[in-house]
Amino acid sequence: MLAHILVVEDNLTNLQLMLYVLGAFGYETTAATDGLSGLEALETSTFDLILCDVLMPGIDGLEFARRYKSDARNTAPLVAVTALAMVGDKERLLAAGFDGYIPKPIEPETFIEAIKSYLSDVPSGQVQPAGAEGTASPEEAKDLGPTILTIDDTQVNIDLVRAWLQPFGYRVVAARSVREGLEKASSRKPALILCDLHMLGGDGFEMLRKVKTSPELSDVPFFMLSSTSWGSSDRVRGMQLGARKFLVRPIDPHVLRSEIEAALAEP
């Protein structure tokens, strides 16, 4: 039986990424969006591993760890998932009761390897990505299906798109700026472009204008993604400039894949 993992994380993007990657590799997961909810989950279920953010409102990760370790019934490894990198942070986490930590931003491949190291009772090689032969390495990516260019200046958003799409046969190419996005789109024309709206060094509207005025790229479906724009004016502007879709994060991965499949199926 595969491990059951509790993920305690208040950032929805990070939570979705961890849940998706763990689920893709066959692990059973339970989510808690704050420390109190995580402690409540421990009262009703048994877990093989606890992953916990450190900086959370209310009960933070350090307090969660103290309460978790104070109960003798809690024997599963407790691992911090954190961006903390100051001198002494590791010692502070261990002193609070954590058994280890995994750094953010989360890289799906190294994340899973770290998870396996805390689950010694799971036979090596038993866990494989669900619904796929495996997650392709960069060397294998060239053999995948349609190329999706994702442009975002936040690495965790890129990792999330890659985790959502690559196990289903897409080749995901990433860029961190408008300039890099144009370079990669020009070097290998993608089947579809996913672009964040607000980025440093140029926004999604600039990227959209450049794509739609390019003779080589103008026919490429362009999806705009945003977690900071909820008003209708940005959506209208994006559609007027030629965006195929204007999607607001958080977005369900199944919805995103369905939208991509529909766009690629259009003549």
N, C-alpha and C positions, 0 to 999 in steps of 0.2 A: 504494500500500500504506500502510495506517495505521500510525502510530507504535507502537513497542514500548517500554513504560515499565516500569522497575524501581522498585518501591516498597519502601523499607527503613523499617520502623516496628514498634516492639515493642508498642505499644498496640493490642490487637485491635479495639477499637471504631473507632479512627481508621483502622486498616488496612482494615477492611471497608468503611467509608464511601468511602475513596479508590478502592478496587478497584471498588466498585459503580458509582460515578459515572463513572469512566474507562471501564468496560465498557459502561455505558449509552450513552456517546457513541462507542462503536465502537473504542476503543483496545485494543490487546493489552497485557496486564499480566503481570508476574511479581512475586511477593511474597517478601520476606525479613523475618523477624521479629527480626533482630539484624544488627549490622555485619559480623560474620564471614560469615554466610550471604549477605549482599549482595555481599561481595567474591568469594565462591565462585561466585555466579551470573554475575558478570562474566567468569569464566573459561570459561564454557560457552555464553554467549549474547551477542548484540549488541543494544544498546539505543539508542534515540534520545533518551532522557531518563532521568535518575535523580532520584527524589524521596527525600529522606532526612531522617528525624527527627534531632534534635540530641541530646536527652537520652535516651540508651539505656544499659542496663547493658553491661558489657564494653567493646567498642569503641564509643565514642560517635560522634556525627555529625562532630565536628571531626577525630577520628583517621581516621574513614572517608574524609573529604575529603582529608586529607593523603596517605593511601595511594592513593586513587583518582587524584589528580593526579600522583603520582610515576610512574605508568605511562603512557608516551607513547601507548600504544594506546587509552587512554580519552579519547575526544574529545567524547562526548555532554555536553550541559549538565548540571551537577549543581546541584540546587535544594534548599535546606533547607525543610522544612515544620515550623514551630516556633511555640511560644507565647512565645518569648523576646521581651521588649519593653523591656529595660533599655537605658540609654544606652551606646552602644559595642558592643551585640550585633551590629548589622548589620556594622560594621567588622570585628569578630572573625570572623564567618562568612565574609566576603569574603577576609580574610587567610588563612583556613584552606584556601581553594580553592573555596568555593561560588560559583556564578555568579549567584545570586539567592536569594530566599526567598519563601515563601508563608506568611502568618500563620495560626495556629490561633486560634479554632475554624474549621473548614472550612465555608465556605458553598458549596454545590454550583455555583451559577451563576457566582460570581466565581472559584471554583477552576478551572473549565474555561476561562474566559477567560485566566487566568494561564498555564495549561498551553499554550494555543495560542500565547501570546507567545514561548514557548521552543521552539516547533516551527515555525519559519518555512518549512520545506520541505513542510509539509502545507497544501495549498490552502485558502484561507478558504472556509468553508461546506461543506467536504467531509465533515466529521464531524458526524453527527446522532445523536440518541439511538437506540439499537438497540431495535427492537420497539415504537416509538411515533412519533407524528408529531413530537413534541418535548416538552420539559419545559415545562409550563405556567408562565406568569408569574403573579404574584398577581392581576393583573387578569383573567386567563383562568381562574383556579381555580374561579370560581363556575359555570363551564360543565362542570366535571368531574362524575364519577359520585358514588358514595356518600361522605359526609363521615366521615372518621376523625378523632376528637379524640385527640391524643397529649399526655399530661401528664407533663412531666419537667423537673427543674430543671437539667439538663445539656444545653447547646445542641447538643453533638455528637450526643447520642442523638436529639434532635429532628431534626437534619439527616439522620441515618441513616434514620429512619423515612420522612421525606419523600422521600429519594432512592430508597428501596425501593418506595414505593407510588405516588407521584404519576405517574411515567411509565406506570403501568398503569391510569390512569383514575380514581384516587381523589383526592378533595379532602382534603388534610391541613391541619387546623387545630391550632395548637399553643398550649399553655398551660404556664406555668412554676411554677404552684402550684395547690393545691386550690381556693383562692378564685377564681383566674382560670379554672380548669377548669370550675367550676360556673357562672360567669358566661357562658362561651362555650357550654356545653352547654345552658343555659337560653335563650340568645338564638337559637340554631339547633340544634335537636335532631340530634345526630350519629347515624349508622348504627351506629357502634361506638366504644368508648372503649378506648384503650391507656393504661395508667397505670403509672408507675414506683412501686415500693414505698417506697423511702426517699427522702424529699425534705425540704428545709427548709420550715418553716412548715406542717406537716401531711403525713401519710404516705398511701400508697395505700389503706390500710384505711379511713381517715377519708373519703376520696373515694368509696370503694365503698359505705360505709354511707349517705352522703348521696344517692348516685345511687339506691340500691335503696329508699330511703324516700321518694323523690320520685315522686308520681303521674305526672308527665310523663316521667320518665326511667327508671323502674324496669324497663322492658322492653328497654332498650338493652343489647346484649351488652357485657360488661366483661372486658377482658383485663388481667391484672396482669403486669408485667414487672419482673425484678430481676436484677442482676448481683452482688448481695451476699448473697442468701439462698439457701442450698443445702439447708437443713433441711426436713423434712416438716411441721413445726409451722406455718410461715408458709403453706405451700401449703394445708394443711387449713383453717386459719383463713380464708384467702381464699375457698376454695370454699364454706365454711359461710356466709359473708357474701353469697354470690351471684355470685362471679366465674365467668365461663364458662371461662376458661383461666388458668393460672398458668405463665408461661413464663420460663425462666431464660436470661439472656444469657451468652455470645454465642449468638444464634439465627440459623439460616440464613434468608436473606430469602425463599427459595422456601417454606420451611416456614411462615413467618409469613403470607405471602400465602395459602397453602392453608388455614390455620386461619381467617383472616378470611373467605375465600370460603365456607368451610363454615358459619361462624356466620351469615353474612348470608343463606345459602340456607335456613336453618331457618325454619319458620313461626313 
